[in-house]
Amino acid sequence: MNLATHEDAQLFSPTDPSLVQAAFDAAAEGLILIEQSQVVTANPSAAWLLGYEEPAPLVGKPFRQFFSQGLFCRDVLDAPHRNECEHPACESTIVRADKQQVRVAIRCTNFAVDRRSLVLVAFHESRRAEIGNLLWTGEPRFRAIFENAAMGIAICTVEGRIVECNPALSKTLGYSEGELVGMALGELQAGDLDRDRALFGELLVGTRGSSDFGTQYRSKNGLILDAYVTASLVRDSEAQPAFVVAMVQDTTERKRAEKRLREAEKMEVIGRLAGGIAHDFNNLLTGVLLYCDLLLAGMRAGDKARKHAEEIRMAAEQGAALTQQLLAIARKQGPSPQPVQLNDVISSTENLLRRLIGEHVELALRLGPRLGPVLADPGQLRQVLLNLALNARDAMPDGGRITICTQSSKMPDSAERAVIMRVSDNGCGMDAQTRGRLFEPFFTTKKAGAGTGLGLLTVQRIVDESGGTIRVESEIGRGTTVTVFLPVAHSVAQGKPHAAQKNKEAILVVDDAASARRSMQRVLRMAGFRVLSAPNGKKALALFASHHEHIDLLLADWMMPGMNGGELAEQLCCRKPSLKVLLVSGYQDLHDVPKFFQPNLVRKPFAGNVLVNRIRAVLNHEGEKRC
């Protein structure tokens, strides 16, 4: 073999412009050089792919006259200062001289010569046409199925780039078909990319014929979508990997429904738990509260033990509030609405509030004058106030100020008169994301063990049941304001107050809980009543048979084993129609209580004065006969 001479080496120098031009012209790929979005030069392959016999007709023309404005390539063409394209290989559509459109794989490279910013576009016909031939030749019905399927379908190269997709996928992801073609599925994913790549690799090497997995995609507007993907590898006639078909099912709504179902199941569990323990727990609390009242009644104002008794009573009240909260959450505790002055509820709760929030937090009340009454359960309104105040306290661990205001107003988006209660703090505040989740079950920003995530959900349900609405305003570092709107109740006829009476009547107390029964018995005797007691319905019937002429009122627990309070009352009222009845219960659904008993039912736990006042009201009322 003859060695080339020095002159021959010079002839074929790589810097020879004619050699570079020859390589440019001989390239099988279409090559177009662009400056300021116009074609500077092109090679014969580019002309042929675009339907021209020679490159000359392309020179000087806008690049977009021949190429559609793709999702990625336009970034390179319109930003020549960029060093490289973030998507070095994508697809676009070219418009041939005969107006036909052809799909091509395109690659753009930016470079500069003598301070001139240039873009070299290399392109060739993509595999989409080949895949189309494999898919649709002789089977137009398959195309119809593909186009009309409700599930998103993407046909991808073995590298994972989309070459075709159906309208359902385009609608799901928010991109047009033209935008999706050329993109890789991985660019759209927001899930576990490493896992999905591994599954895709197993398809290609033949470890598995298809793969099913759940993942997440990010739509064009930035929303995260849950999806279930089934990917299958299709091989050509020579058993070589040809393309991948990915079936994409949007499961976002199903996931949300499943989440709602899980939350509903949690509520059901809480309801069963609360229903199971509320009665016994409230019986215990009733005894604690009533015995505290008895202790406090026998103590002087300066007695050292008085503060201990008050602390015990406050702990019992908090336990009662927690039980009522669980029952309200589970909708196992029906409200007892009545006309009530919101200012009275707040004023009567002020001392408890000050003790609960602590000395490091200042409490300010600004109660507006002449507020109309609202139709609500006073105990539930007190619960709303306590929950909002405690949340405000927790937002100010280093101290601060809680302001509670009331005033007359209008219901939002309505001319209906309303009373509003506004609870404000100057604590840490919340961002928009946290505000959006405030009323979700079990959502809390507190540390583990410091909050149940049920407080604000309870508040919302109580306000809803009272016909009101609630609004929250908060910003990070600027505190939080919660405003409760309650409609003003229509005027209610008020009876004349009864004159003060001495309590000399005889009362039959029936309760299976010994602590509750004995504490009620002692409170009533201290109030001047004569009291008989029985632990169950059977013994109560025997006791009534001997003393029915002297018994004026039956005080019975609604839920008792064997014979409940309602059944006992029915039998005794048939024997003595003039007998008055007051039922008590730590847990009940008002729908299960006969209508004529519902007005005369008080929930446990209760204070001694509440019990005495309710008994006095029932004794003074001329009710309908039940037998």
C-alpha positions as CSV (number, residue, x, y, z in Angstrom):
1,M,0.0,0.0,0.0
2,N,1.4,3.5,-1.0
3,L,1.6,6.1,1.6
4,A,0.0,9.5,0.9
5,T,2.5,12.2,0.1
6,H,2.7,15.5,2.0
7,E,0.9,17.2,-0.8
8,D,-2.0,14.7,-0.6
9,A,-2.4,15.4,3.1
10,Q,-2.7,19.1,2.4
11,L,-5.3,18.3,-0.3
12,F,-7.5,16.5,2.2
13,S,-7.0,18.8,5.2
14,P,-10.1,18.8,7.6
15,T,-10.0,22.6,7.5
16,D,-10.6,22.7,3.8
17,P,-13.9,24.5,3.3
18,S,-14.7,22.4,0.2
19,L,-14.4,19.3,2.4
20,V,-16.8,20.7,5.0
21,Q,-19.2,21.7,2.2
22,A,-19.0,18.3,0.6
23,A,-19.8,16.6,4.0
24,F,-22.7,19.0,4.6
25,D,-24.1,18.3,1.1
26,A,-23.6,14.5,1.4
27,A,-25.3,14.1,4.8
28,A,-28.3,11.7,4.8
29,E,-30.0,13.8,7.4
30,G,-31.6,17.1,6.4
31,L,-29.4,20.0,7.6
32,I,-30.6,23.6,7.7
33,L,-28.5,26.5,9.0
34,I,-30.6,29.3,10.6
35,E,-29.8,32.9,11.6
36,Q,-32.4,35.2,13.1
37,S,-35.1,32.6,12.4
38,Q,-34.3,32.6,8.6
39,V,-32.7,29.8,6.5
40,V,-29.1,30.7,5.6
41,T,-28.4,27.4,3.8
42,A,-29.6,23.9,3.5
43,N,-28.4,20.6,2.1
44,P,-30.0,18.4,-0.6
45,S,-31.4,16.0,1.9
46,A,-33.3,18.9,3.6
47,A,-34.6,20.0,0.2
48,W,-35.7,16.5,-0.7
49,L,-37.5,16.0,2.7
50,L,-39.3,19.3,2.2
51,G,-40.3,18.4,-1.3
52,Y,-37.9,20.6,-3.3
53,E,-35.5,19.5,-6.0
54,E,-32.7,21.8,-4.7
55,P,-31.9,23.9,-1.6
56,A,-32.1,27.3,-3.3
57,P,-35.9,27.8,-2.7
58,L,-35.3,27.4,1.0
59,V,-32.6,30.1,1.4
60,G,-33.8,33.4,2.9
61,K,-37.2,32.0,3.9
62,P,-38.5,32.0,7.5
63,F,-37.8,28.7,9.2
64,R,-41.4,28.4,10.5
65,Q,-42.6,28.4,6.9
66,F,-41.5,24.8,6.7
67,F,-41.5,23.7,10.4
68,S,-44.5,23.9,12.8
69,Q,-43.8,25.8,16.0
70,G,-43.0,23.0,18.4
71,L,-43.1,23.0,22.2
72,F,-39.3,22.8,22.6
73,C,-37.6,23.9,19.4
74,R,-39.1,27.3,19.5
75,D,-37.2,28.0,22.8
76,V,-33.9,27.4,20.9
77,L,-34.9,29.4,17.9
78,D,-36.2,32.4,19.8
79,A,-33.4,32.3,22.4
80,P,-30.2,32.0,20.4
81,H,-28.1,33.0,23.4
82,R,-28.7,29.6,25.0
83,N,-25.8,27.2,24.7
84,E,-27.9,24.1,24.3
85,C,-31.4,22.8,24.0
86,E,-32.9,21.1,27.1
87,H,-34.6,18.7,24.7
88,P,-31.9,17.7,22.2
89,A,-34.2,15.2,20.4
90,C,-37.8,15.8,19.8
91,E,-40.4,15.7,17.0
92,S,-42.0,18.3,14.8
93,T,-44.1,18.5,11.7
94,I,-42.7,19.8,8.4
95,V,-44.8,21.2,5.6
96,R,-43.7,19.9,2.2
97,A,-43.9,21.9,-1.0
98,D,-47.0,19.8,-2.0
99,K,-48.6,20.9,1.4
100,Q,-48.3,17.4,2.8
101,Q,-47.3,17.2,6.5
102,V,-44.5,14.8,7.5
103,R,-43.4,14.0,11.1
104,V,-39.7,14.3,11.6
105,A,-37.2,13.8,14.4
106,I,-35.4,17.1,14.9
107,R,-32.2,18.1,16.7
108,C,-31.1,21.7,17.2
109,T,-27.6,22.9,18.0
110,N,-26.7,26.5,18.9
111,F,-23.3,27.9,18.1
112,A,-21.6,31.2,17.3
113,V,-19.1,32.2,14.6
114,D,-17.6,35.7,14.5
115,R,-20.3,36.9,17.0
116,R,-23.0,35.6,14.8
117,S,-25.6,33.4,16.6
118,L,-26.5,30.4,14.5
119,V,-28.7,27.3,14.9
120,L,-28.0,24.1,13.0
121,V,-31.2,22.0,12.6
122,A,-30.7,18.3,11.7
123,F,-33.8,16.3,11.0
124,H,-35.0,13.0,9.5
125,E,-38.3,11.2,9.0
126,S,-39.3,9.9,12.4
127,R,-40.3,6.3,13.3
128,R,-43.9,7.5,13.7
129,A,-44.6,6.6,10.1
130,E,-43.1,3.1,10.6
131,I,-45.1,2.6,13.8
132,G,-48.2,3.9,12.0
133,N,-47.8,1.3,9.4
134,L,-47.5,-1.4,12.0
135,L,-50.5,-0.1,13.8
136,W,-53.1,1.0,11.3
137,T,-52.4,-0.7,7.9
138,G,-55.5,-2.5,6.9
139,E,-57.2,-2.0,10.3
140,P,-59.1,1.4,10.3
141,R,-61.2,0.1,13.1
142,F,-58.2,0.1,15.4
143,R,-57.7,3.8,14.6
144,A,-61.3,4.4,15.5
145,I,-60.9,2.6,18.8
146,F,-57.7,4.5,19.5
147,E,-59.2,7.9,18.8
148,N,-62.4,7.3,20.8
149,A,-61.1,5.4,23.8
150,A,-62.1,7.0,27.1
151,M,-58.7,6.0,28.6
152,G,-55.5,7.9,27.6
153,I,-53.3,6.0,25.2
154,A,-49.7,6.9,24.3
155,I,-47.6,5.1,21.6
156,C,-44.0,5.5,22.5
157,T,-40.6,4.7,21.0
158,V,-38.5,2.1,22.9
159,E,-36.7,5.2,24.3
160,G,-39.9,6.3,25.9
161,R,-40.8,9.3,23.7
162,I,-44.4,9.8,22.6
163,V,-45.0,9.4,18.9
164,E,-48.7,9.4,19.0
165,C,-51.4,9.9,21.5
166,N,-55.2,9.9,21.6
167,P,-57.5,12.8,22.5
168,A,-58.3,11.3,25.9
169,L,-54.6,11.6,27.0
170,S,-54.4,15.1,25.6
171,K,-57.5,16.1,27.6
172,T,-56.2,14.5,30.8
173,L,-52.8,16.1,30.7
174,G,-53.9,19.5,29.3
175,Y,-51.5,19.4,26.4
176,S,-52.4,19.4,22.7
177,E,-51.4,16.3,20.7
178,G,-48.8,18.4,18.9
179,E,-47.2,19.4,22.2
180,L,-47.2,15.8,23.6
181,V,-45.6,14.2,20.5
182,G,-41.9,14.2,21.0
183,M,-42.1,14.5,24.8
184,A,-40.9,11.6,27.0
185,L,-43.4,10.2,29.5
186,G,-40.7,10.8,32.2
187,E,-40.8,14.5,31.5
188,L,-44.5,14.5,32.5
189,Q,-44.2,12.3,35.6
190,A,-44.2,13.6,39.2
191,G,-43.9,10.2,40.7
192,D,-41.1,7.7,41.3
193,L,-39.0,8.0,38.1
194,D,-36.3,5.5,39.1
195,R,-38.9,2.8,39.7
196,D,-40.8,3.5,36.5
197,R,-37.5,3.5,34.4
198,A,-36.6,0.1,35.9
199,L,-40.0,-1.3,35.0
200,F,-39.6,0.1,31.5
201,G,-36.2,-1.5,31.2
202,E,-37.7,-4.9,32.1
203,L,-40.1,-4.5,29.3
204,L,-37.3,-4.0,26.7
205,V,-35.1,-6.9,27.8
206,G,-38.1,-9.2,27.9
207,T,-38.2,-9.9,31.6
208,R,-41.9,-9.0,31.5
209,G,-44.4,-8.6,28.7
210,S,-46.3,-5.8,30.4
211,S,-46.1,-3.6,33.5
212,D,-48.8,-2.1,35.7
213,F,-48.0,0.6,38.2
214,G,-49.5,3.7,39.9
215,T,-47.8,7.0,39.4
216,Q,-48.4,10.7,39.2
217,Y,-48.3,13.1,36.3
218,R,-48.0,16.9,36.2
219,S,-50.6,18.5,33.9
220,K,-49.8,21.6,31.8
221,N,-51.5,23.8,34.4
222,G,-49.3,22.4,37.1
223,L,-51.8,20.1,38.8
224,I,-50.6,16.7,40.1
225,L,-52.8,13.9,38.7
226,D,-52.9,10.3,40.0
227,A,-52.7,7.7,37.3
228,Y,-52.6,4.0,36.8
229,V,-50.4,3.0,33.8
230,T,-50.3,-0.3,31.9
231,A,-47.4,-0.4,29.6
232,S,-47.0,-3.2,27.0
233,L,-44.1,-3.8,24.5
234,V,-44.9,-4.5,20.9
235,R,-42.4,-6.4,18.7
236,D,-42.0,-6.3,14.9
237,S,-42.0,-9.3,12.6
238,E,-38.4,-10.0,13.5
239,A,-39.2,-10.1,17.2
240,Q,-37.3,-6.9,17.8
241,P,-38.8,-4.2,20.1
242,A,-40.8,-1.9,17.9
243,F,-42.8,0.4,20.3
244,V,-44.5,0.6,23.6
245,V,-48.2,1.2,24.2
246,A,-49.0,2.9,27.5
247,M,-52.6,2.9,28.7
248,V,-53.0,5.9,31.2
249,Q,-56.1,5.9,33.4
250,D,-56.7,9.1,35.4
251,T,-57.4,7.9,39.0
252,T,-57.4,11.3,40.7
253,E,-61.1,11.4,41.4
254,R,-61.1,7.7,42.5
255,K,-58.2,8.5,44.9
256,R,-60.2,11.4,46.3
257,A,-63.3,9.2,46.7
258,E,-61.2,6.6,48.4
259,K,-59.8,9.2,50.8
260,R,-63.3,10.5,51.6
261,L,-64.4,6.9,52.2
262,R,-61.4,6.3,54.6
263,E,-62.3,9.5,56.4
264,A,-65.9,8.4,56.7
265,E,-64.8,5.1,58.0
266,K,-62.7,6.9,60.6
267,M,-65.8,8.9,61.6
268,E,-67.8,5.8,61.9
269,V,-65.2,4.2,64.2
270,I,-65.1,7.4,66.3
271,G,-68.9,7.4,66.4
272,R,-69.0,3.8,67.7
273,L,-66.2,4.5,70.2
274,A,-67.9,7.7,71.4
275,G,-71.3,6.1,71.6
276,G,-69.9,3.2,73.6
277,I,-68.1,5.2,76.2
278,A,-70.0,8.5,76.3
279,H,-72.8,7.2,78.6
280,D,-70.6,5.7,81.2
281,F,-68.0,8.5,81.0
282,N,-70.7,11.2,81.4
283,N,-72.2,9.4,84.3
284,L,-68.8,9.6,86.1
285,L,-68.4,13.3,85.1
286,T,-71.9,14.0,86.4
287,G,-70.9,12.6,89.8
288,V,-67.7,14.6,89.8
289,L,-69.4,17.9,88.9
290,L,-72.3,17.5,91.3
291,Y,-70.0,16.6,94.2
292,C,-67.8,19.6,93.3
293,D,-70.9,21.8,93.6
294,L,-71.7,20.2,97.0
295,L,-68.1,20.9,98.2
296,L,-68.0,24.5,96.9
297,A,-71.4,25.2,98.5
298,G,-70.0,24.3,101.9
299,M,-66.8,26.3,101.5
300,R,-66.1,29.9,102.3
301,A,-64.7,32.3,99.7
302,G,-61.2,32.3,101.3
303,D,-61.0,28.6,102.0
304,K,-57.6,27.2,100.8
305,A,-59.3,24.0,99.6
306,R,-61.7,25.9,97.4
307,K,-59.2,26.4,94.6
308,H,-58.6,22.6,94.6
309,A,-62.3,21.9,94.2
310,E,-62.5,24.5,91.4
311,E,-59.6,22.9,89.5
312,I,-61.3,19.5,89.8
313,R,-64.5,21.0,88.4
314,M,-62.6,22.6,85.5
315,A,-61.0,19.3,84.6
316,A,-64.4,17.6,84.6
317,E,-65.8,20.4,82.4
318,Q,-63.0,19.9,79.9
319,G,-63.6,16.1,79.9
320,A,-67.3,16.8,79.3
321,A,-66.4,19.1,76.4
322,L,-64.2,16.5,74.9
323,T,-66.9,13.9,75.0
324,Q,-69.4,16.3,73.4
325,Q,-66.8,17.1,70.7
326,L,-66.5,13.4,69.8
327,L,-70.3,13.0,69.7
328,A,-70.7,16.1,67.6
329,I,-68.0,14.9,65.1
330,A,-69.6,11.5,64.8
331,R,-73.1,13.2,64.6
332,K,-74.2,11.0,67.5
333,Q,-75.2,14.0,69.6
334,G,-78.2,16.0,68.4
335,P,-78.3,19.7,69.3
336,S,-81.0,21.2,71.4
337,P,-81.4,24.7,69.8
338,Q,-83.1,27.5,71.7
339,P,-83.1,31.3,71.5
340,V,-79.9,32.4,73.3
341,Q,-78.0,35.6,73.7
342,L,-74.5,35.2,72.4
343,N,-73.1,37.7,74.8
344,D,-74.5,35.7,77.7
345,V,-72.7,32.6,76.5
346,I,-69.4,34.4,76.2
347,S,-69.8,36.2,79.6
348,S,-70.6,32.9,81.4
349,T,-67.6,31.3,79.8
350,E,-65.1,34.1,80.5
351,N,-63.7,32.7,83.8
352,L,-63.2,29.3,82.3
353,L,-61.5,30.8,79.2
354,R,-59.1,32.8,81.3
355,R,-58.0,29.8,83.2
356,L,-57.6,27.7,80.1
357,I,-55.5,30.1,78.0
358,G,-53.1,30.8,80.9
359,E,-51.6,34.0,82.3
360,H,-49.2,34.5,79.4
361,V,-52.1,35.3,77.1
362,E,-54.2,38.4,77.5
363,L,-58.0,38.1,76.9
364,A,-60.0,41.1,75.7
365,L,-63.8,41.0,75.3
366,R,-65.6,43.6,73.2
367,L,-69.3,42.6,73.3
368,G,-71.6,44.7,71.1
369,P,-74.9,46.1,72.5
370,R,-78.4,45.1,71.6
371,L,-77.7,41.9,69.8
372,G,-80.6,39.8,68.6
373,P,-81.0,36.2,69.9
374,V,-79.7,33.3,67.9
375,L,-81.3,29.9,67.7
376,A,-78.6,27.5,68.8
377,D,-77.6,25.0,71.5
378,P,-75.9,27.0,74.3
379,G,-73.5,24.1,75.1
380,Q,-72.4,23.8,71.5
381,L,-71.9,27.6,71.2
382,R,-69.7,27.4,74.3
383,Q,-67.8,24.6,72.6
384,V,-67.2,26.7,69.5
385,L,-65.9,29.5,71.7
386,L,-63.5,27.2,73.7
387,N,-62.1,25.6,70.5
388,L,-61.4,28.9,68.8
389,A,-59.8,30.4,71.9
390,L,-57.6,27.3,72.5
391,N,-56.5,27.3,68.9
392,A,-55.6,31.0,69.2
393,R,-53.7,30.3,72.4
394,D,-51.7,27.5,70.8
395,A,-50.7,29.9,68.0
396,M,-49.0,32.1,70.6
397,P,-46.6,29.9,72.6
398,D,-44.7,32.9,73.8
399,G,-47.8,34.9,74.8
400,G,-50.0,37.3,73.0
401,R,-53.5,38.7,72.9
402,I,-56.9,37.1,72.1
403,T,-59.7,39.4,71.3
404,I,-63.3,38.2,71.2
405,C,-65.8,40.7,69.6
406,T,-69.5,40.5,68.9
407,Q,-71.7,42.8,66.9
408,S,-74.8,43.0,64.7
409,S,-74.3,42.4,61.0
410,K,-75.7,40.7,57.9
411,M,-75.3,37.1,56.7
412,P,-72.7,36.9,53.9
413,D,-74.3,37.3,50.5
414,S,-77.7,37.9,52.1
415,A,-79.7,40.7,53.7
416,E,-80.7,38.4,56.6
417,R,-79.8,39.9,60.0
418,A,-77.0,38.1,61.8
419,V,-74.9,38.2,64.9
420,I,-71.2,37.7,64.4
421,M,-68.5,36.5,66.8
422,R,-65.0,37.3,65.9
423,V,-62.0,35.6,67.6
424,S,-58.6,37.2,66.7
425,D,-55.1,36.5,67.8
426,N,-51.7,38.1,67.0
427,G,-49.9,34.7,66.7
428,C,-47.9,33.0,64.0
429,G,-50.7,32.9,61.3
430,M,-51.1,30.4,58.5
431,D,-50.3,30.2,54.8
432,A,-52.8,29.6,52.1
433,Q,-52.2,25.8,51.9
434,T,-52.8,25.4,55.6
435,R,-55.9,27.5,55.5
436,G,-57.3,25.3,52.7
437,R,-57.0,22.2,55.0
438,L,-58.3,23.6,58.3
439,F,-61.6,21.8,58.3
440,E,-60.3,18.4,57.2
441,P,-60.8,15.6,59.7
442,F,-57.6,14.9,61.7
443,F,-55.7,17.7,60.1
444,T,-53.6,19.6,62.7
445,T,-50.5,21.7,62.7
446,K,-49.7,20.8,66.3
447,K,-47.0,18.4,67.4
448,A,-47.9,14.7,67.7
449,G,-50.0,14.2,70.8
450,A,-50.8,17.9,71.2
451,G,-53.9,18.0,69.0
452,T,-56.6,15.7,67.6
453,G,-57.4,17.6,64.4
454,L,-61.1,17.5,65.3
455,G,-61.6,21.0,66.9
456,L,-62.2,23.1,63.8
457,L,-64.3,20.4,62.2
458,T,-66.5,20.4,65.3
459,V,-66.8,24.2,65.1
460,Q,-67.8,24.0,61.4
461,R,-70.5,21.4,62.0
462,I,-72.0,23.2,65.0
463,V,-72.1,26.5,63.0
464,D,-73.6,24.7,60.0
465,E,-76.3,23.1,62.2
466,S,-77.1,26.5,63.6
467,G,-77.7,27.9,60.1
468,G,-74.5,30.0,60.2
469,T,-71.2,30.2,58.3
470,I,-67.6,30.6,59.2
471,R,-64.7,32.5,57.6
472,V,-61.0,32.4,58.4
473,E,-58.5,35.2,57.6
474,S,-54.8,34.6,58.3
475,E,-51.3,35.4,57.1
476,I,-47.9,34.2,58.2
477,G,-46.7,36.5,61.0
478,R,-49.9,38.5,61.1
479,G,-52.2,36.4,63.2
480,T,-55.5,34.8,62.6
481,T,-59.1,36.0,62.7
482,V,-62.1,33.5,62.7
483,T,-65.5,35.1,62.1
484,V,-68.7,33.1,62.9
485,F,-71.9,34.4,61.4
486,L,-75.2,33.2,63.0
487,P,-78.6,34.3,61.8
488,V,-80.8,36.2,64.2
489,A,-83.7,34.0,65.5
490,H,-87.2,35.1,64.8
491,S,-89.0,36.5,67.8
492,V,-90.1,33.9,70.3
493,A,-92.9,34.4,72.7
494,Q,-91.6,34.4,76.2
495,G,-93.8,33.1,79.1
496,K,-94.0,35.1,82.3
497,P,-91.4,34.1,84.8
498,H,-92.6,31.9,87.7
499,A,-92.5,33.4,91.2
500,A,-89.9,32.0,93.4
501,Q,-91.1,28.8,95.0
502,K,-89.8,26.6,97.8
503,N,-88.9,23.1,96.7
504,K,-91.0,20.7,98.7
505,E,-92.0,18.2,96.0
506,A,-91.0,14.5,96.1
507,I,-88.8,13.2,93.3
508,L,-88.0,9.6,92.3
509,V,-84.4,9.4,91.0
510,V,-83.7,6.3,88.9
511,D,-80.2,5.7,87.5
512,D,-78.1,2.6,87.2
513,A,-74.8,4.6,87.7
514,A,-74.4,4.8,91.5
515,S,-72.2,7.9,91.5
516,A,-74.6,9.9,89.3
517,R,-77.6,8.7,91.3
518,R,-76.2,9.5,94.7
519,S,-74.8,12.9,93.7
520,M,-78.2,13.9,92.1
521,Q,-80.0,12.7,95.2
522,R,-77.8,14.8,97.5
523,V,-78.0,18.0,95.4
524,L,-81.8,17.7,95.3
525,R,-82.1,17.2,99.0
526,M,-79.9,20.2,99.6
527,A,-82.3,22.2,97.3
528,G,-85.2,21.2,99.6
529,F,-86.8,18.3,97.6
530,R,-87.8,15.0,99.1
531,V,-86.0,12.3,97.3
532,L,-86.5,8.5,96.7
533,S,-84.0,6.6,94.6
534,A,-83.7,3.3,92.7
535,P,-80.9,1.7,90.6
536,N,-83.1,0.3,87.8
537,G,-86.6,0.2,86.4
538,K,-87.8,-2.9,88.2
539,K,-87.0,-1.5,91.7
540,A,-88.4,1.9,90.6
541,L,-91.8,0.3,89.8
542,A,-91.9,-1.4,93.2
543,L,-91.0,1.8,95.0
544,F,-93.6,3.8,93.0
545,A,-96.3,1.3,93.9
546,S,-95.7,2.1,97.6
547,H,-95.3,5.9,97.3
548,H,-97.1,6.9,94.1
549,E,-99.4,9.3,95.9
550,H,-96.4,11.4,97.1
551,I,-94.2,11.3,94.1
552,D,-94.4,14.4,91.9
553,L,-91.6,13.9,89.4
554,L,-89.7,11.1,87.9
555,L,-86.0,11.9,87.2
556,A,-84.6,8.9,85.2
557,D,-81.7,8.1,83.0
558,W,-82.7,7.5,79.4
559,M,-80.3,4.5,78.9
560,M,-80.5,1.8,81.5
561,P,-80.2,-2.0,81.2
562,G,-83.5,-3.9,81.1
563,M,-85.9,-1.0,81.1
564,N,-84.8,2.4,79.8
565,G,-86.1,5.7,81.2
566,G,-88.6,6.2,78.5
567,E,-90.2,2.8,79.0
568,L,-90.3,3.4,82.8
569,A,-91.9,6.8,82.3
570,E,-94.6,5.4,80.1
571,Q,-95.6,2.8,82.7
572,L,-95.6,5.2,85.6
573,C,-97.5,7.9,83.7
574,C,-100.2,5.4,82.9
575,R,-100.5,4.7,86.6
576,K,-100.4,8.4,87.5
577,P,-101.2,10.8,84.6
578,S,-100.3,13.9,86.7
579,L,-96.7,12.6,87.1
580,K,-94.0,15.0,85.7
581,V,-91.0,13.5,83.9
582,L,-87.4,14.7,83.4
583,L,-85.1,12.4,81.6
584,V,-81.3,12.7,81.7
585,S,-78.7,11.0,79.5
586,G,-75.0,11.1,78.8
587,Y,-75.6,10.0,75.2
588,Q,-78.7,9.9,73.1
589,D,-80.0,10.5,69.6
590,L,-83.0,12.7,69.8
591,H,-84.6,10.8,67.0
592,D,-84.9,7.8,69.3
593,V,-86.7,9.8,72.0
594,P,-90.5,10.1,71.8
595,K,-91.5,13.7,70.9
596,F,-93.4,14.3,74.1
597,F,-90.2,13.5,76.1
598,Q,-87.8,15.5,74.0
599,P,-88.5,18.9,75.7
600,N,-87.9,17.3,79.1
601,L,-84.5,15.8,78.5
602,V,-81.2,17.2,79.8
603,R,-77.7,15.9,78.9
604,K,-75.1,14.7,81.3
605,P,-72.9,16.0,82.8
606,F,-74.6,19.1,84.3
607,A,-74.1,21.4,87.2
608,G,-76.3,21.3,90.3
609,N,-78.1,24.6,89.7
610,V,-78.9,23.5,86.1
611,L,-80.5,20.3,87.3
612,V,-82.5,22.1,90.0
613,N,-83.7,24.8,87.5
614,R,-84.8,22.3,85.0
615,I,-86.7,20.3,87.6
616,R,-88.4,23.5,88.8
617,A,-89.4,24.4,85.2
618,V,-90.9,21.0,84.5
619,L,-92.8,21.0,87.8
620,N,-94.3,24.4,87.0
621,H,-95.2,23.5,83.4
622,E,-98.7,22.2,82.6
623,G,-97.8,19.6,79.9
624,E,-100.0,17.3,77.9
625,K,-101.2,14.0,79.4
626,R,-99.4,10.9,78.0
627,C,-101.9,8.2,79.1
